[in-house]
Amino acid sequence: VKDWNLNKTGMEGVFMKEKGRNLMEDLMEEGIRLIMERGVEGFSNRVVAERCHVSCAAPFKHFKDRQAFFGSISEKLDGELLEQMEELTVRYQGNHKQAHLAMCRAYILFLIKYPFLINQSFWRTINEEQAIGIRSWKSFQRMIEEFNGYFEDIGMPEEGRGKCYFSFQTFAYGAAFVATSGLLLEQERLEDYIDRIQQEICATIEQEAR
């Protein structure tokens, strides 16, 4: 069965199924690229459709509005990060500290790869009343599970954990912001800096847990 999708002129068709294309995936990939180029405010269904060589109405067959489009992008990226987290869980099985450090590192590099995830405008588009952001992601919750395992290993009491979460979160977002804003003077040493500072945070946490 030929799945035709006509462009604005109605003169050209694309055999979506024959080419094995997944239009919804294509739309999300182009949507991500457009947000990266123009920011959240510069997002346009029309431009995404043009880049995918489909009609302007095509995106609305998959996403009823911008909120749904961004929500699907969020789910897609959560799946991408979750795959990394699961791989790290297996690699460092039983070593909660190393698993968490590796996950936090991956998390920071992911924010650098997709800097619009730091922008509250993106999350406000999905949920205007409560822009909870990545905290709602399964991948983030997987990282927190390893963090809690690390806390258990070092005997960190419940009342002291909130500050530790805050320390890693502020470091993660701060590192991503500095790396993507051109403020990092030695960009080639970014990952080394991430590892060293995380170790310093852990040393402080472990000292407080004693």
C-alpha positions as CSV (number, residue, x, y, z in Angstrom):
1,V,0.0,0.0,0.0
2,K,1.4,3.3,-1.0
3,D,1.2,6.0,1.7
4,W,1.1,9.3,-0.3
5,N,1.9,12.5,1.4
6,L,1.6,15.6,-0.9
7,N,3.5,18.8,-0.6
8,K,2.0,22.3,-0.8
9,T,1.7,22.2,-4.6
10,G,0.0,18.8,-4.5
11,M,2.2,17.8,-7.5
12,E,4.7,15.5,-5.8
13,G,4.2,12.4,-3.6
14,V,6.4,10.5,-1.3
15,F,6.0,6.8,-0.9
16,M,6.4,6.8,2.9
17,K,5.9,3.1,3.5
18,E,7.9,2.1,0.5
19,K,10.8,4.1,1.8
20,G,10.3,2.8,5.3
21,R,10.0,6.3,6.7
22,N,8.2,6.9,9.9
23,L,6.7,10.4,9.4
24,M,6.1,11.0,13.1
25,E,9.7,10.3,13.9
26,D,10.8,12.5,11.0
27,L,8.6,15.3,12.3
28,M,10.0,15.0,15.8
29,E,13.6,14.9,14.5
30,E,13.1,18.1,12.5
31,G,11.2,19.7,15.4
32,I,14.2,19.1,17.6
33,R,16.6,20.5,15.0
34,L,14.3,23.6,14.6
35,I,14.2,24.2,18.3
36,M,18.0,23.9,18.5
37,E,18.3,26.5,15.7
38,R,15.6,29.0,16.6
39,G,14.8,28.3,20.2
40,V,11.4,27.4,21.6
41,E,9.8,30.6,20.6
42,G,10.9,30.1,17.0
43,F,9.3,26.7,16.6
44,S,6.8,26.4,13.7
45,N,4.7,23.5,12.6
46,R,4.8,24.9,9.1
47,V,8.6,25.0,8.9
48,V,8.8,21.5,10.3
49,A,6.4,20.3,7.6
50,E,8.3,22.1,4.9
51,R,11.6,20.4,6.0
52,C,9.9,17.0,5.9
53,H,8.4,17.8,2.5
54,V,4.9,17.2,3.6
55,S,1.8,19.4,3.7
56,C,1.3,22.0,6.5
57,A,-1.6,19.9,7.8
58,A,0.5,16.7,8.2
59,P,2.0,17.5,11.7
60,F,-1.5,17.9,13.1
61,K,-2.4,14.3,12.1
62,H,0.2,13.2,14.7
63,F,0.2,16.2,17.2
64,K,-3.0,18.2,17.8
65,D,-1.1,21.2,18.9
66,R,2.4,22.5,20.0
67,Q,1.8,21.2,23.5
68,A,1.4,17.6,22.1
69,F,4.3,18.0,19.8
70,F,6.7,19.1,22.6
71,G,5.3,16.4,24.8
72,S,6.1,13.8,22.2
73,I,9.6,15.2,21.8
74,S,10.0,15.0,25.6
75,E,9.0,11.3,25.6
76,K,11.4,10.6,22.7
77,L,14.3,12.2,24.4
78,D,13.4,10.5,27.7
79,G,13.6,7.2,25.9
80,E,17.0,8.1,24.4
81,L,18.4,9.0,27.8
82,L,16.8,6.0,29.6
83,E,18.6,3.7,27.2
84,Q,21.9,5.2,28.3
85,M,20.9,4.9,32.0
86,E,20.0,1.3,31.6
87,E,23.3,0.5,29.9
88,L,25.2,2.1,32.8
89,T,23.1,0.2,35.4
90,V,24.2,-3.0,33.8
91,R,27.9,-1.9,33.4
92,Y,28.2,-0.8,37.1
93,Q,25.8,-3.4,38.6
94,G,26.1,-3.4,42.4
95,N,28.3,-0.3,42.5
96,H,25.8,2.5,43.1
97,K,28.4,5.3,43.4
98,Q,30.1,4.6,40.1
99,A,26.7,4.1,38.4
100,H,25.4,7.4,39.7
101,L,28.5,9.3,38.7
102,A,28.4,7.8,35.2
103,M,24.7,8.6,35.0
104,C,25.1,12.2,36.2
105,R,27.9,12.6,33.6
106,A,25.7,11.3,30.9
107,Y,22.9,13.5,32.1
108,I,25.1,16.6,31.9
109,L,26.3,15.7,28.4
110,F,22.7,15.1,27.4
111,L,21.7,18.6,28.5
112,I,24.6,20.0,26.5
113,K,23.4,18.0,23.5
114,Y,19.8,19.3,23.9
115,P,20.2,22.7,25.7
116,F,16.6,23.6,25.2
117,L,15.8,21.1,28.0
118,I,17.2,23.7,30.4
119,N,14.7,26.3,29.1
120,Q,11.6,26.5,31.2
121,S,9.7,27.8,28.1
122,F,9.9,24.3,26.6
123,W,8.4,22.7,29.7
124,R,5.8,25.5,30.1
125,T,4.6,24.7,26.6
126,I,3.9,21.1,27.7
127,N,2.4,22.0,31.1
128,E,1.8,25.7,31.7
129,E,0.8,25.3,35.3
130,Q,3.6,23.0,36.5
131,A,6.8,22.9,34.4
132,I,8.4,20.1,36.4
133,G,10.7,19.2,33.4
134,I,13.1,16.3,33.4
135,R,12.1,15.3,37.0
136,S,9.1,13.6,35.4
137,W,11.3,11.5,33.1
138,K,11.8,7.7,33.7
139,S,15.5,8.2,32.9
140,F,15.8,10.8,35.7
141,Q,14.0,8.6,38.1
142,R,16.4,5.7,37.2
143,M,19.4,8.0,38.1
144,I,17.7,8.9,41.4
145,E,17.4,5.2,42.2
146,E,21.2,4.8,41.9
147,F,21.7,7.9,43.9
148,N,19.5,6.5,46.7
149,G,21.5,3.2,46.5
150,Y,24.7,5.2,47.0
151,F,23.1,7.0,50.0
152,E,22.2,3.6,51.6
153,D,25.8,2.4,51.0
154,I,27.4,5.3,52.8
155,G,24.7,5.5,55.5
156,M,23.3,9.0,54.6
157,P,20.2,9.7,56.7
158,E,17.0,10.7,54.9
159,E,17.1,14.3,56.3
160,G,20.5,15.0,54.7
161,R,19.6,13.8,51.2
162,G,17.8,16.8,49.9
163,K,20.9,18.9,50.0
164,C,22.8,16.3,48.1
165,Y,20.2,16.1,45.4
166,F,20.4,19.9,45.2
167,S,24.2,19.9,44.9
168,F,24.2,17.5,42.0
169,Q,21.3,19.2,40.2
170,T,22.8,22.7,40.4
171,F,26.1,21.3,39.3
172,A,24.5,19.5,36.3
173,Y,22.5,22.5,35.1
174,G,25.3,24.9,35.8
175,A,27.9,22.8,33.9
176,A,25.5,22.4,30.9
177,F,24.8,26.2,30.9
178,V,28.4,27.1,31.0
179,A,29.3,24.6,28.3
180,T,26.6,25.8,25.9
181,S,26.9,29.5,26.5
182,G,30.6,29.8,25.4
183,L,31.8,30.6,29.0
184,L,34.0,27.5,29.3
185,L,37.5,28.5,28.3
186,E,38.9,25.0,28.0
187,Q,36.0,23.1,26.2
188,E,38.2,20.1,25.5
189,R,38.6,19.5,29.3
190,L,34.8,19.6,29.9
191,E,34.4,15.9,30.7
192,D,37.5,15.9,32.9
193,Y,36.1,18.8,34.9
194,I,32.8,17.0,35.2
195,D,34.4,13.9,36.7
196,R,36.7,15.8,39.1
197,I,33.9,18.0,40.4
198,Q,31.6,15.1,40.9
199,Q,34.3,13.3,42.9
200,E,34.7,16.4,45.1
201,I,30.9,16.5,45.7
202,C,30.9,12.9,46.6
203,A,33.8,13.4,49.0
204,T,31.9,16.1,50.8
205,I,28.7,14.0,50.9
206,E,30.6,11.0,52.4
207,Q,32.3,13.2,55.0
208,E,28.9,14.5,56.1
209,A,27.5,11.0,56.3
210,R,30.2,9.8,58.7
